[in-house]
C-alpha cells in the first residue's frame, strides 16, 4: 500500500524503504520493492508500518522470492 514503511533485517544489517506513488510522464512507480541481501541466507525480520497505523512484524522469511503482504483491516 502507498505509504507503507518497510524495515528489513538480514545478515546483521537493517534496510528501510517507503512505498510511494508517482513516477514520470505516462509512467507509474512499481509498488514492489527488491532488497539486496548480499550473502545473507535468510530474512531475520520484516517490520511493516501500514498507512492505517498498524505495525506488523514478520519473523524468518525465505529469500529469493516475492512475498505478498496485505494490510490488516
Jmol script that loads the backbone (N, CA, C; Angstrom):
load data "model"
ATOM      1  N   UNK A   1       0.840  -1.182   0.000  1.00  0.00           N
ATOM      2  CA  UNK A   1       0.000   0.000   0.000  1.00  0.00           C
ATOM      3  C   UNK A   1       0.885   1.245   0.000  1.00  0.00           C
ATOM      4  N   UNK A   2       0.453   2.257  -0.708  1.00  0.00           N
ATOM      5  CA  UNK A   2       1.192   3.511  -0.735  1.00  0.00           C
ATOM      6  C   UNK A   2       1.256   4.075   0.678  1.00  0.00           C
ATOM      7  N   UNK A   3       2.429   4.458   1.111  1.00  0.00           N
ATOM      8  CA  UNK A   3       2.634   4.994   2.449  1.00  0.00           C
ATOM      9  C   UNK A   3       3.167   3.974   3.440  1.00  0.00           C
ATOM     10  N   UNK A   4       3.220   2.707   3.051  1.00  0.00           N
ATOM     11  CA  UNK A   4       3.756   1.673   3.943  1.00  0.00           C
ATOM     12  C   UNK A   4       5.264   1.862   4.082  1.00  0.00           C
ATOM     13  N   UNK A   5       5.776   1.609   5.279  1.00  0.00           N
ATOM     14  CA  UNK A   5       7.216   1.702   5.539  1.00  0.00           C
ATOM     15  C   UNK A   5       7.730   0.325   5.916  1.00  0.00           C
ATOM     16  N   UNK A   6       8.777  -0.109   5.230  1.00  0.00           N
ATOM     17  CA  UNK A   6       9.354  -1.435   5.433  1.00  0.00           C
ATOM     18  C   UNK A   6      10.690  -1.306   6.149  1.00  0.00           C
ATOM     19  N   UNK A   7      10.931  -2.214   7.090  1.00  0.00           N
ATOM     20  CA  UNK A   7      12.225  -2.267   7.796  1.00  0.00           C
ATOM     21  C   UNK A   7      12.639  -3.731   7.831  1.00  0.00           C
ATOM     22  N   UNK A   8      13.635  -4.081   7.041  1.00  0.00           N
ATOM     23  CA  UNK A   8      14.077  -5.460   6.899  1.00  0.00           C
ATOM     24  C   UNK A   8      15.427  -5.648   7.573  1.00  0.00           C
ATOM     25  N   UNK A   9      15.564  -6.745   8.324  1.00  0.00           N
ATOM     26  CA  UNK A   9      16.839  -7.099   8.947  1.00  0.00           C
ATOM     27  C   UNK A   9      17.271  -8.462   8.420  1.00  0.00           C
ATOM     28  N   UNK A  10      18.489  -8.522   7.893  1.00  0.00           N
ATOM     29  CA  UNK A  10      19.054  -9.771   7.361  1.00  0.00           C
ATOM     30  C   UNK A  10      20.568  -9.671   7.417  1.00  0.00           C
ATOM     31  N   UNK A  11      21.213 -10.750   7.820  1.00  0.00           N
ATOM     32  CA  UNK A  11      22.670 -10.774   7.863  1.00  0.00           C
ATOM     33  C   UNK A  11      23.261  -9.708   8.769  1.00  0.00           C
ATOM     34  N   UNK A  12      22.539  -9.327   9.831  1.00  0.00           N
ATOM     35  CA  UNK A  12      23.044  -8.326  10.758  1.00  0.00           C
ATOM     36  C   UNK A  12      22.907  -6.889  10.278  1.00  0.00           C
ATOM     37  N   UNK A  13      22.271  -6.678   9.130  1.00  0.00           N
ATOM     38  CA  UNK A  13      22.092  -5.332   8.581  1.00  0.00           C
ATOM     39  C   UNK A  13      20.610  -5.012   8.493  1.00  0.00           C
ATOM     40  N   UNK A  14      20.272  -3.740   8.629  1.00  0.00           N
ATOM     41  CA  UNK A  14      18.888  -3.296   8.531  1.00  0.00           C
ATOM     42  C   UNK A  14      18.750  -2.321   7.368  1.00  0.00           C
ATOM     43  N   UNK A  15      17.695  -2.516   6.574  1.00  0.00           N
ATOM     44  CA  UNK A  15      17.394  -1.641   5.447  1.00  0.00           C
ATOM     45  C   UNK A  15      15.965  -1.139   5.594  1.00  0.00           C
ATOM     46  N   UNK A  16      15.705   0.074   5.127  1.00  0.00           N
ATOM     47  CA  UNK A  16      14.355   0.620   5.168  1.00  0.00           C
ATOM     48  C   UNK A  16      13.929   1.074   3.779  1.00  0.00           C
ATOM     49  N   UNK A  17      12.618   1.096   3.570  1.00  0.00           N
ATOM     50  CA  UNK A  17      12.067   1.544   2.295  1.00  0.00           C
ATOM     51  C   UNK A  17      10.642   2.015   2.527  1.00  0.00           C
ATOM     52  N   UNK A  18      10.234   3.061   1.824  1.00  0.00           N
ATOM     53  CA  UNK A  18       8.853   3.538   1.891  1.00  0.00           C
ATOM     54  C   UNK A  18       8.215   3.398   0.512  1.00  0.00           C
ATOM     55  N   UNK A  19       6.996   2.875   0.488  1.00  0.00           N
ATOM     56  CA  UNK A  19       6.252   2.718  -0.761  1.00  0.00           C
ATOM     57  C   UNK A  19       5.535   4.033  -1.051  1.00  0.00           C
ATOM     58  N   UNK A  20       5.748   4.597  -2.239  1.00  0.00           N
ATOM     59  CA  UNK A  20       5.052   5.832  -2.578  1.00  0.00           C
ATOM     60  C   UNK A  20       4.592   5.806  -4.024  1.00  0.00           C
ATOM     61  N   UNK A  21       3.617   6.646  -4.325  1.00  0.00           N
ATOM     62  CA  UNK A  21       3.042   6.716  -5.664  1.00  0.00           C
ATOM     63  C   UNK A  21       3.827   7.717  -6.496  1.00  0.00           C
ATOM     64  N   UNK A  22       3.486   7.775  -7.747  1.00  0.00           N
ATOM     65  CA  UNK A  22       4.109   8.755  -8.621  1.00  0.00           C
ATOM     66  C   UNK A  22       5.009   8.091  -9.632  1.00  0.00           C
ATOM     67  N   UNK A  23       5.711   8.876 -10.343  1.00  0.00           N
ATOM     68  CA  UNK A  23       6.591   8.377 -11.383  1.00  0.00           C
ATOM     69  C   UNK A  23       6.934   9.542 -12.290  1.00  0.00           C
ATOM     70  N   UNK A  24       6.906   9.281 -13.562  1.00  0.00           N
ATOM     71  CA  UNK A  24       7.181  10.338 -14.520  1.00  0.00           C
ATOM     72  C   UNK A  24       6.070  10.349 -15.560  1.00  0.00           C
ATOM     73  N   UNK A  25       6.211  11.136 -16.575  1.00  0.00           N
ATOM     74  CA  UNK A  25       5.191  11.291 -17.605  1.00  0.00           C
ATOM     75  C   UNK A  25       4.797   9.937 -18.185  1.00  0.00           C
ATOM     76  N   UNK A  26       3.506   9.629 -18.144  1.00  0.00           N
ATOM     77  CA  UNK A  26       2.939   8.381 -18.665  1.00  0.00           C
ATOM     78  C   UNK A  26       3.549   7.141 -18.010  1.00  0.00           C
ATOM     79  N   UNK A  27       3.977   7.274 -16.775  1.00  0.00           N
ATOM     80  CA  UNK A  27       4.576   6.140 -16.066  1.00  0.00           C
ATOM     81  C   UNK A  27       4.071   6.109 -14.628  1.00  0.00           C
ATOM     82  N   UNK A  28       4.185   4.955 -14.019  1.00  0.00           N
ATOM     83  CA  UNK A  28       3.809   4.805 -12.617  1.00  0.00           C
ATOM     84  C   UNK A  28       4.880   3.979 -11.926  1.00  0.00           C
ATOM     85  N   UNK A  29       5.153   4.310 -10.674  1.00  0.00           N
ATOM     86  CA  UNK A  29       6.162   3.594  -9.899  1.00  0.00           C
ATOM     87  C   UNK A  29       5.660   2.192  -9.554  1.00  0.00           C
ATOM     88  N   UNK A  30       6.527   1.218  -9.643  1.00  0.00           N
ATOM     89  CA  UNK A  30       6.218  -0.163  -9.259  1.00  0.00           C
ATOM     90  C   UNK A  30       6.110  -0.231  -7.746  1.00  0.00           C
ATOM     91  N   UNK A  31       5.061  -0.854  -7.222  1.00  0.00           N
ATOM     92  CA  UNK A  31       4.877  -0.937  -5.771  1.00  0.00           C
ATOM     93  C   UNK A  31       5.649  -2.092  -5.153  1.00  0.00           C
ATOM     94  N   UNK A  32       6.273  -2.913  -5.966  1.00  0.00           N
ATOM     95  CA  UNK A  32       7.132  -3.964  -5.422  1.00  0.00           C
ATOM     96  C   UNK A  32       8.472  -3.338  -5.047  1.00  0.00           C
ATOM     97  N   UNK A  33       9.144  -3.953  -4.091  1.00  0.00           N
ATOM     98  CA  UNK A  33      10.486  -3.494  -3.743  1.00  0.00           C
ATOM     99  C   UNK A  33      11.392  -4.707  -3.579  1.00  0.00           C
ATOM    100  N   UNK A  34      12.590  -4.609  -4.114  1.00  0.00           N
ATOM    101  CA  UNK A  34      13.576  -5.686  -4.004  1.00  0.00           C
ATOM    102  C   UNK A  34      14.683  -5.202  -3.071  1.00  0.00           C
ATOM    103  N   UNK A  35      14.939  -5.971  -2.010  1.00  0.00           N
ATOM    104  CA  UNK A  35      16.035  -5.675  -1.097  1.00  0.00           C
ATOM    105  C   UNK A  35      17.252  -6.484  -1.524  1.00  0.00           C
ATOM    106  N   UNK A  36      18.419  -5.869  -1.545  1.00  0.00           N
ATOM    107  CA  UNK A  36      19.665  -6.580  -1.792  1.00  0.00           C
ATOM    108  C   UNK A  36      20.181  -7.148  -0.478  1.00  0.00           C
ATOM    109  N   UNK A  37      20.335  -8.466  -0.401  1.00  0.00           N
ATOM    110  CA  UNK A  37      20.699  -9.109   0.858  1.00  0.00           C
ATOM    111  C   UNK A  37      22.152  -9.548   0.934  1.00  0.00           C
ATOM    112  N   UNK A  38      22.900  -9.386  -0.131  1.00  0.00           N
ATOM    113  CA  UNK A  38      24.298  -9.811  -0.103  1.00  0.00           C
ATOM    114  C   UNK A  38      24.412 -11.299   0.164  1.00  0.00           C
ATOM    115  N   UNK A  39      25.189 -11.676   1.169  1.00  0.00           N
ATOM    116  CA  UNK A  39      25.400 -13.096   1.480  1.00  0.00           C
ATOM    117  C   UNK A  39      24.431 -13.631   2.531  1.00  0.00           C
ATOM    118  N   UNK A  40      23.465 -12.831   2.953  1.00  0.00           N
ATOM    119  CA  UNK A  40      22.501 -13.291   3.971  1.00  0.00           C
ATOM    120  C   UNK A  40      21.742 -14.510   3.460  1.00  0.00           C
ATOM    121  N   UNK A  41      21.584 -15.508   4.329  1.00  0.00           N
ATOM    122  CA  UNK A  41      20.905 -16.753   3.955  1.00  0.00           C
ATOM    123  C   UNK A  41      19.405 -16.699   4.207  1.00  0.00           C
ATOM    124  N   UNK A  42      18.956 -15.734   5.007  1.00  0.00           N
ATOM    125  CA  UNK A  42      17.528 -15.624   5.320  1.00  0.00           C
ATOM    126  C   UNK A  42      17.225 -14.213   5.803  1.00  0.00           C
ATOM    127  N   UNK A  43      15.961 -13.868   5.768  1.00  0.00           N
ATOM    128  CA  UNK A  43      15.485 -12.608   6.327  1.00  0.00           C
ATOM    129  C   UNK A  43      15.190 -12.867   7.797  1.00  0.00           C
ATOM    130  N   UNK A  44      15.842 -12.138   8.686  1.00  0.00           N
ATOM    131  CA  UNK A  44      15.612 -12.327  10.122  1.00  0.00           C
ATOM    132  C   UNK A  44      14.251 -11.775  10.525  1.00  0.00           C
ATOM    133  N   UNK A  45      13.919 -10.570  10.031  1.00  0.00           N
ATOM    134  CA  UNK A  45      12.611  -9.994  10.333  1.00  0.00           C
ATOM    135  C   UNK A  45      12.273  -8.910   9.321  1.00  0.00           C
ATOM    136  N   UNK A  46      10.990  -8.692   9.154  1.00  0.00           N
ATOM    137  CA  UNK A  46      10.482  -7.621   8.303  1.00  0.00           C
ATOM    138  C   UNK A  46       9.360  -6.934   9.066  1.00  0.00           C
ATOM    139  N   UNK A  47       9.556  -5.660   9.354  1.00  0.00           N
ATOM    140  CA  UNK A  47       8.527  -4.875  10.041  1.00  0.00           C
ATOM    141  C   UNK A  47       7.866  -3.972   9.012  1.00  0.00           C
ATOM    142  N   UNK A  48       6.537  -3.979   8.991  1.00  0.00           N
ATOM    143  CA  UNK A  48       5.780  -3.131   8.073  1.00  0.00           C
ATOM    144  C   UNK A  48       4.900  -2.203   8.895  1.00  0.00           C
ATOM    145  N   UNK A  49       5.061  -0.908   8.677  1.00  0.00           N
ATOM    146  CA  UNK A  49       4.174   0.091   9.287  1.00  0.00           C
ATOM    147  C   UNK A  49       3.222   0.544   8.193  1.00  0.00           C
ATOM    148  N   UNK A  50       1.970   0.153   8.339  1.00  0.00           N
ATOM    149  CA  UNK A  50       0.955   0.413   7.319  1.00  0.00           C
ATOM    150  C   UNK A  50       0.398   1.827   7.446  1.00  0.00           C
ATOM    151  N   UNK A  51      -0.151   2.371   6.355  1.00  0.00           N
ATOM    152  CA  UNK A  51      -0.712   3.728   6.398  1.00  0.00           C
ATOM    153  C   UNK A  51      -1.845   3.892   7.417  1.00  0.00           C
ATOM    154  N   UNK A  52      -2.546   2.810   7.761  1.00  0.00           N
ATOM    155  CA  UNK A  52      -3.647   2.908   8.728  1.00  0.00           C
ATOM    156  C   UNK A  52      -3.148   2.914  10.173  1.00  0.00           C
ATOM    157  N   UNK A  53      -1.821   2.890  10.373  1.00  0.00           N
ATOM    158  CA  UNK A  53      -1.246   2.943  11.709  1.00  0.00           C
ATOM    159  C   UNK A  53      -0.853   1.596  12.288  1.00  0.00           C
ATOM    160  N   UNK A  54      -1.302   0.510  11.673  1.00  0.00           N
ATOM    161  CA  UNK A  54      -0.966  -0.832  12.159  1.00  0.00           C
ATOM    162  C   UNK A  54       0.498  -1.145  11.857  1.00  0.00           C
ATOM    163  N   UNK A  55       1.144  -1.858  12.775  1.00  0.00           N
ATOM    164  CA  UNK A  55       2.508  -2.339  12.565  1.00  0.00           C
ATOM    165  C   UNK A  55       2.492  -3.851  12.685  1.00  0.00           C
ATOM    166  N   UNK A  56       3.047  -4.521  11.671  1.00  0.00           N
ATOM    167  CA  UNK A  56       3.108  -5.980  11.656  1.00  0.00           C
ATOM    168  C   UNK A  56       4.568  -6.376  11.500  1.00  0.00           C
ATOM    169  N   UNK A  57       5.028  -7.314  12.335  1.00  0.00           N
ATOM    170  CA  UNK A  57       6.394  -7.824  12.230  1.00  0.00           C
ATOM    171  C   UNK A  57       6.341  -9.288  11.827  1.00  0.00           C
ATOM    172  N   UNK A  58       7.005  -9.601  10.725  1.00  0.00           N
ATOM    173  CA  UNK A  58       7.093 -10.970  10.226  1.00  0.00           C
ATOM    174  C   UNK A  58       8.431 -11.541  10.668  1.00  0.00           C
ATOM    175  N   UNK A  59       8.450 -12.795  11.070  1.00  0.00           N
ATOM    176  CA  UNK A  59       9.680 -13.447  11.505  1.00  0.00           C
ATOM    177  C   UNK A  59      10.494 -13.920  10.318  1.00  0.00           C
ATOM    178  N   UNK A  60      11.229 -14.974  10.507  1.00  0.00           N
ATOM    179  CA  UNK A  60      12.105 -15.527   9.475  1.00  0.00           C
ATOM    180  C   UNK A  60      11.341 -15.777   8.180  1.00  0.00           C
ATOM    181  N   UNK A  61      11.915 -15.322   7.075  1.00  0.00           N
ATOM    182  CA  UNK A  61      11.292 -15.487   5.760  1.00  0.00           C
ATOM    183  C   UNK A  61      12.348 -15.985   4.779  1.00  0.00           C
ATOM    184  N   UNK A  62      11.967 -16.849   3.839  1.00  0.00           N
ATOM    185  CA  UNK A  62      12.935 -17.313   2.843  1.00  0.00           C
ATOM    186  C   UNK A  62      13.322 -16.190   1.875  1.00  0.00           C
ATOM    187  N   UNK A  63      14.488 -16.328   1.276  1.00  0.00           N
ATOM    188  CA  UNK A  63      14.983 -15.328   0.326  1.00  0.00           C
ATOM    189  C   UNK A  63      14.744 -15.797  -1.106  1.00  0.00           C
ATOM    190  N   UNK A  64      15.073 -14.929  -2.055  1.00  0.00           N
ATOM    191  CA  UNK A  64      14.982 -15.207  -3.494  1.00  0.00           C
ATOM    192  C   UNK A  64      13.564 -15.487  -3.955  1.00  0.00           C
ATOM    193  N   UNK A  65      12.608 -14.750  -3.409  1.00  0.00           N
ATOM    194  CA  UNK A  65      11.216 -14.853  -3.853  1.00  0.00           C
ATOM    195  C   UNK A  65      10.472 -13.591  -3.451  1.00  0.00           C
ATOM    196  N   UNK A  66       9.331 -13.384  -4.102  1.00  0.00           N
ATOM    197  CA  UNK A  66       8.463 -12.272  -3.736  1.00  0.00           C
ATOM    198  C   UNK A  66       7.544 -12.716  -2.609  1.00  0.00           C
ATOM    199  N   UNK A  67       7.289 -11.826  -1.672  1.00  0.00           N
ATOM    200  CA  UNK A  67       6.340 -12.069  -0.585  1.00  0.00           C
ATOM    201  C   UNK A  67       5.221 -11.045  -0.736  1.00  0.00           C
ATOM    202  N   UNK A  68       3.988 -11.504  -0.804  1.00  0.00           N
ATOM    203  CA  UNK A  68       2.837 -10.615  -0.927  1.00  0.00           C
ATOM    204  C   UNK A  68       2.299 -10.355   0.476  1.00  0.00           C
ATOM    205  N   UNK A  69       2.265  -9.091   0.859  1.00  0.00           N
ATOM    206  CA  UNK A  69       1.826  -8.701   2.196  1.00  0.00           C
ATOM    207  C   UNK A  69       0.534  -7.905   2.080  1.00  0.00           C
ATOM    208  N   UNK A  70      -0.411  -8.158   2.971  1.00  0.00           N
ATOM    209  CA  UNK A  70      -1.696  -7.461   2.944  1.00  0.00           C
ATOM    210  C   UNK A  70      -1.861  -6.619   4.198  1.00  0.00           C
ATOM    211  N   UNK A  71      -2.355  -5.403   4.008  1.00  0.00           N
ATOM    212  CA  UNK A  71      -2.599  -4.509   5.137  1.00  0.00           C
ATOM    213  C   UNK A  71      -3.731  -5.054   5.991  1.00  0.00           C
ATOM    214  N   UNK A  72      -3.534  -5.139   7.311  1.00  0.00           N
ATOM    215  CA  UNK A  72      -4.609  -5.619   8.183  1.00  0.00           C
ATOM    216  C   UNK A  72      -5.767  -4.623   8.211  1.00  0.00           C
ATOM    217  N   UNK A  73      -6.943  -5.145   8.442  1.00  0.00           N
ATOM    218  CA  UNK A  73      -8.150  -4.295   8.467  1.00  0.00           C
ATOM    219  C   UNK A  73      -8.277  -3.506   9.723  1.00  0.00           C
TER     220      UNK A  73
END
end "model"
wireframe off; spacefill off
backbone 0.3
color backbone group
